[in-house]
């Protein structure tokens, strides 16, 4: 992280680490991480939320004090309907010993759902809305897996991007525009992949309002083309109008180069990296141009 991210702020959430895991002397993983981050002069920001247990909240408070970078509060969709949301957020700020100017607020909608409360509805319940250091709304629209797609080329709507864009550009002005966040080409709800999964040789590629899904067969299918499907799918993707060109991003360069040969196929890890890299660059440019030059 020191090599790749440097001293810039990065929000660190340990929510997916099982509560039974502890470091030396019974310390919470966030405290252990904060110790190493402090030693390496990293700008890490610990994350907590209303749904976290007392141990996690205490670890966040101690990590924030050690690092001096403030903290972040991540609200889940289930939090949006709490009767006393504003009061509970204020109480958590007090417990952390931080004021909104030292805190990042994340509205995590999880899986994209058009029936979810709008930004305006949620923001109207947040105390001192304009004072928070940053405000971000995140959601994810990509499916859990590609099992519902047949082998071939498909378009799948980027509902997360469309929902955020339409709200921030609505004629009904928001009291504050939240920054955009998503789960890239991954499902919004994490689950451990099964061991020795017969994953498909597929490519996921962000376009203006949809993803292009180049769906392949399982790589371990008997008598199937296996990993060799990736260069073939890459070549087909490069011929589509959505392809941004080899120079657009590192991910696009990887897709283009792999599609020009058959010796190197790549694997699940390299194709995930290419998809996420392209997605991040593409989405960042969308946001940068959304409101004009």
N, C-alpha and C positions, 0 to 999 in steps of 0.2 A: 504493500500500500504506500509506503514511503517513496518507492521508486516510481510508481504509476500515478499517484494522486498528490503527493507532496503535502504541503501544509494547508491546502484548501479544506474547507469544512466538508465533512462527510457524515451523514446520519447513520448511526449504528444501532440496529434493532436486534436484540437477542431473543425475541419472542418464540422463535422456532426451536431454540435449544431446550430440551426437556428440563423441567424444574428440579429433577433429581441430580442433575449434573452440577458439580461444584469443583472449584479449583483447590489449590493448596490452602490449608487452614480453613476449609469450608467456605471460601469466598465465592460470591456470585460470579458467573462468567463475565459479566459486564465490568465488574471491578478488576478482574484479571486483565481484560482487554484495555481498560483505562490506564493501568499501570504501564503496559507496553507502549501504548499510544503516547503517553506522557514522556517516556524515555526516548522515543523516536521523534518527539516534537510534532506529532500529527494533530491536525485540527478536527478531531473526532467529536461528534455530538451524540450523547446517549439518548435513546428514545424510550419513552414509557407511555402509559395510557390508562384510561379509567378501568380497563378490564384486567390490569396486571395485579398480581398479588403484592402483599406488603414487602416481601423480600426484594422483588424486582424494583419497586418504587424506591426503596431505600438505597439499593445499589445504584440506581440512576442518580439520586441526589448526591451520593458520595463521589460517583464518577464525574459529575458535573463540577463539583467543587475542586476535584483534583486537576481536571483538565482546564477549567476556566473558560469553557466554550459554550456555556449555557446548556440547554437541553431541548428536546422535541417532545411534543405530545401528539400521539397518533390516536385519533378517534375512529372507531369502526362504525359501520352502518347501524349496528344495534345500539350504539350510543346516541345516535341522532334523535331517537324517540324517548330518551330518558326525560321524565317529567321536570327534573331540576338540572338539566344539562349545564347551563351557565354557572350555577352554584357549584357543581361538582368540579368543573374545570377550574374555577377560581380557587377551590379548596386544594386541588392538586398543585397549582402554582405556588400556593402558600407553603405546602408541604415541601416542595422542592427548594423553597427559599429563593425563587426567581420571579421576576416580573415579565409580562408579555414581551417587552423589548429584548429580553434575553432568551426568548423561546420561539421555536418553530412549530407551527400548527399544521397538522396533516389531516385532511378529511379523506379517510380510506373507505371508498364505497365497495371495495372488493369486486366481485363479479358484476359487470355492467348490467343495469336493470333500469329500463325507462320509467318504472313505477317508483323508483327511489326518490326520497325527498330532494327537491331542487337545491341548488347552491343558496339561493336567496332564503329559503326556508331555514336551512341549517345556520347560515351566517347571522341571521337575525337573533339567534340565541347565544352567540359567542360574546363573552364580556370583552370590552376594550378591543373590539375587532381591528381597528386601524393601528393598534400599537404593537401587534405581534411582529417579530423579526421577519418571518416569512409565513406565507399562507399557501398551501398546495392542496389540490383535490386530485386524488388518484383513483383509477378503476381499471379493470382489465376485461377485454372482450374476447380474447383468443380462447378457443375451446380447450378442454382438458387434454384431449388427444385428437388424433386424426382418424379415429376408427369409423366415424360417420361419413368420411370422404371415400369415394371410389378412386381407383388408380387413374390418374390423369391430372388435368389442370382445372383449378377452381378459383373463384373469387369468394372471399368471406368478408363481410362488412366490418370496418373498424368502428364499432359502435361507441367505444370509449372516447375516441377522438371526436367523433361527430357530436356526441352528447355534450362534451365540454365546450367545443367550438360554438355550438348553437346557443348555449347559455351565456357565454361571455360576450357574444355579439348581439344578444337580444336587445331590443329597444327598451326593455325594462331594466334599467341600470342596476347593477349589483352595488352594494355598499363598499365592496372591495373585490377585485378580480383575483381569484385564486390562480396560482401557477398551475401548469399542467403536469400530470404524472400518469404513467401507465405501467403495465407489467410486460411490456414489449410483446414478443411472440410466445409468451408463456401464460399459463392459466393463472388466474388471480389467487387461487387457493392452492397452496403448496401441498404436495403429497409425495412420499418417497416412491421412486420408480421401482417396479418389481425387478428382482434379480434376473439376469439373463433375458431381458425383454427382447422380443422379436420386433424391434422398432423398424419403421419404414424408412427407406432412403428418400426422404422428402425435403423440400426447400420451402421456407416461409419467407415472404417478401412483402414489405410494406409499400403500398401505393397511396394515392391521394385520399381515397375514402374506403379502401378495402385492402385486404392482404391477398396476394397471389399465393396459392398453395399448390405446389408441384408435388402431388402425392405419388409415392412409389410403393412397391411391394415390401413386405418384410425382408430384411437383409438376410435372415437365416432360413428363408423358405427353401424347401427342398427343390433342387433343379431350377431355382430362380436366378435372376441376374445379380442378386446380392448388392454389394457396395458399388458395382459398376453403374448402377442407375444414377448415381449422383452426377458424374460428368455429363450424362445424357440429359438429365433434367436441367442442369445448369445451361447447357447449350440452348435448350428450348426456351428457358427463361430469358436468355440474352436476346432472343428473337422477338420477344413480346414488347409492346409499346411501353409498358410500365418500367422496363429496365432503364436505370438512370445512367448507365455507362460505367466503364471500368474505373474511371477517375473520381467517381462520386464519393466513394468511401472505401475504407480498407476491405469491408465486407463485399462490396461490389467488385473490387479488384480480385478477390478470392474466387467469387462466382465466375467471373469472366475467364480467369486463367485456368480454372479447373475444367471449364467447358470447352477449352481449346485442345485438350489432350485426353488420354484414357489411362495413362500410367498411374497417376495419383488420384485416388477417389475421395480422400478425406474420410471423416467418421462423424458420429453423432455430435461429438464435442466441437469439432471445427465448423460444422454446418450451423450449429446453434450460435457459435460466436459470430459467424458471418451474418446470420439473420438479425441478431441483436445489434451488431454494429451498424448495419444499414438502417435498421429501424430508428436507432437513436439519432443518427445524422439526418435522416429524412424528416423525422418529427421535429427536431430542433429547427430546421429550416422552415417548416410549416409555421411554427409558432413565431419565428422571427419576422415572417412576412404577413402574418394574419391581419395586423392592424395598419398595414401600409408601410412605406419606407420611413 
